[in-house]
Amino acid sequence: MTPLKKILLEEISENGPMPLADYMARALGDPTHGYYMLRRPFGQAGEDGGDFMTAPEVSQMFGELIGAWLADLWLRMGQPKPFCLAEL
């Protein structure tokens, strides 16, 4: 049994069912045991070899699609000036 599985089972035993979103957040992003915290992306040297990539490392297509969507939205809004776009 992995350390995180043990922790999650204890929490579920004490608190009852865990929402799927909480489970996935812990399974993937737990600072100590999370999947993405323990692996290296492709292209990085290391013993674990890496087994995932984030979208910007794969292709610029996602950013281009977001840009096209925003341009279309701006046009449909009547090209307001000023137009403020904030990336969070």
Buried (B, 14 or more C-beta within 10 A) or exposed (E): EEEBEEBBEEBEEEEEEEEEEEBEEBBEEBEEBBBEEEBBBEEEEEEEEEEEEEEEEEEEEEEEEEEEEEEEEBEEEEEEEEEEEEEE
